[in-house]
Amino acid sequence: MKNKSSLSTKAYPYILVAPTLLVIGVILLYPMFRGFVLSFHNHVLTRPLEQGFIGFDNYIAMFHDPIFWLSLKKTFWWVVASVFFQLLLGLGTALLLNEKFRGRALARGLVLIPWVMPSVVSGLMWAWIFDGTFGLANDILMKLGIISENIPWLGNAKTAFPVVIMTNIWKGFPFFAISILAGLQSIPKDLYEAAEIDGAGVWRRFLTVTMPHLRPVIITTTVLRLIWTANTTDLIFTMTKGGPGYTTHVLALYTYLKAWSELDFGYSSTMAIFLMLLLLVFIGIYMKLINKDKETDII
Amino acid sequence: MKKILSVLAVALIASAFVFAGGNSESQDGPVVINHWYWCSNADAPKYQELIDEFNRTHTDVQVHWENVPQKDVRTRFISSYQIGEGPDTFGMSENWIPEFQAMGMLEPLDSYIENWEGKDDVFSNLWEAGQIDGVQYGMPWKLLVTYMYYRADWFEELGIEPPETISEFIDAACQLTGTYVNEEGETVNRYGYGMRGGAGNAQGYYIWCMTQGAEFYDENGNVAFNSPETVAATQRYIDLYQKYHCVPPSVVGDGFAEIVGAFKSGRTAMLNHHIGTSVEISTALGDKVGVMLYPASDDGNRWSEGSVINNGISSISKHKEEAFEFVSWMSEAWAVEFQSRNLGSVPVLQSVSDMDYFKENPFYAISSESVQYVGQFPKTTHWGAIVQDITVTLLQQALMGEITAEEMVEQIAIELAEK
């Protein structure tokens, strides 16, 4: 009787997590496993007769594909520039929103707008703002006398990438702002008072009190955004579809286009697996950093 | 507590089974056909009227139409088919038929058409667009032939005749480029030609090249696209942007909405498109707009694109008979006349084409005149991808000077070899 009860006690947590595991298994692990298997296959939908196991051929082709390398390079800049400026802007916004001023509650709500707006809507909105013929950006710059001729922002190799990165910064900074704001609010006020009594100025208080407490939030949000930004296709797809030429052609988009335009699911899966392995490195770094911060209450 | 939990779990699992079957239709009442077609916002109400008319006149079959955005429609068809879902019937561009057929998505229609009374009214040369290896997979529904719109008022002001040849076209485009004062009194930039350099740029590029002597394959089926004629034509096309500056500076990113918008708002003077935009353009510009044939090459060769939009039936539809009842109705006189008038299409039926309205309307007249110059695009499974994305990227790179005309043509030849 005792044994039976201890067995059911042991099984109880597993029963409780079973539904979650089942869902993760069905919607996450199985597709990942399928993707992994597909990456070793020739699987072009329009050529059913040629489908089959081809070993590492897709991987070899990928490493010889100049567009893959170009897309990887673009992904690096896309992720680094987007996340760095999102963090910077998010931190600044959070510090501002943490101060007391009239209309603060409203400002906190308004800041969230870019984040809650669907990516496709944001993409279309900014694509029209930067439209080369009718765009608002050109109109304003023209009226201010800064430019004399319309600039085709999204149709120019020099400006298209910065514009989509800027849109992504606009879209993603509220996530940092709100997360960091929550972090700021959990810092005990007496620490600031103690530091002030010890003669620490604003900058010193920020570096020695604020930043160490924000560290876990910043690490978590940065790693999450790195992963999301590397995986994202919707914003670029809506604004430029990777163009003009390969100007905004990031790896996640290349994966998507290989699958859904050329219907080559084998090669597309290969690139997706590569991207996943790359992101696992970031997750590893994240786990290591977060374990260091285990003692803090924030995580 | 445990008891409650287990009851809840059982209830949850049971409800999952119940809802999983929630889509199944009841045995009574009319059969519902799910139909997909892409329509611009301007056209959607008229298309809905067409569907409503079918539903009003049929009691045993009812059609539910979903307006799927054009740029997603091919992908959504394929992905939904792969998981055993999707519409019963759908409109499809000619370019997709080979790949859809290769994936087994399309129901052969020959046995249905054999017993369809309306078959002899359809122009006989239009059936081919929906055929693969002699098997009919599509019902001709809409015929779109590329011609040119131009601003007749500006041509008259400058005393220029509508161009007959590509050289005259370039001259006219250069002369029309500059600034002018619009009706609001603002000085705005004007460009001779509204080139499509962004999404959907392939058709315009291929018409330009084919007019000037390019070929996709030779008579033995070998790729013949990488010829000096194609390279020269490609260079001339790029020159419109790089050398003559007679197209808007935003050309590399300009898709359908941008080129039509620019023409309607008086930013460009010439535009190639088909009758699908005639209602929209004539509403915006009235009698300021004129139409002409797509210019010939300097030695008189003409080529134009004519694409037939077909309605197809999914091979996994559970209601194929009823689906055919709908798609055949769509290709019968009332529906063809309605959509040709209201949505812009050259009538696919002889009886509708003979109506005075279509003979007298200039947009229909120029379309009919252009039909004789219509050439065929390749019918390979890879062609869909070449048109949809590969050419778009290559032409953008060429326009931006990242690759040469020759490199672009060579790359397209490599893609064409992959049939």
Interface residues (C-beta under 8 A of the other chain):
Chain A: L45 T46 R47 P48 D131 G132 T133 F134 E149 N150 I151 P152 L154 G155 N156 A157 A160 T240 K241 G242 G243 P244 G245 Y246 L257 W260 S261 E262 L263
Chain B: T75 I78 S79 Q82 E99 A102 M103 G104 N189 G197 G198 A199 P248 P249 S250 V251 V252 G253 D254 E258 G261 A262 S265 R267 T381 H382 A385 Q388 D389 V392 T393 Q396 Q397 L399 M400 E402
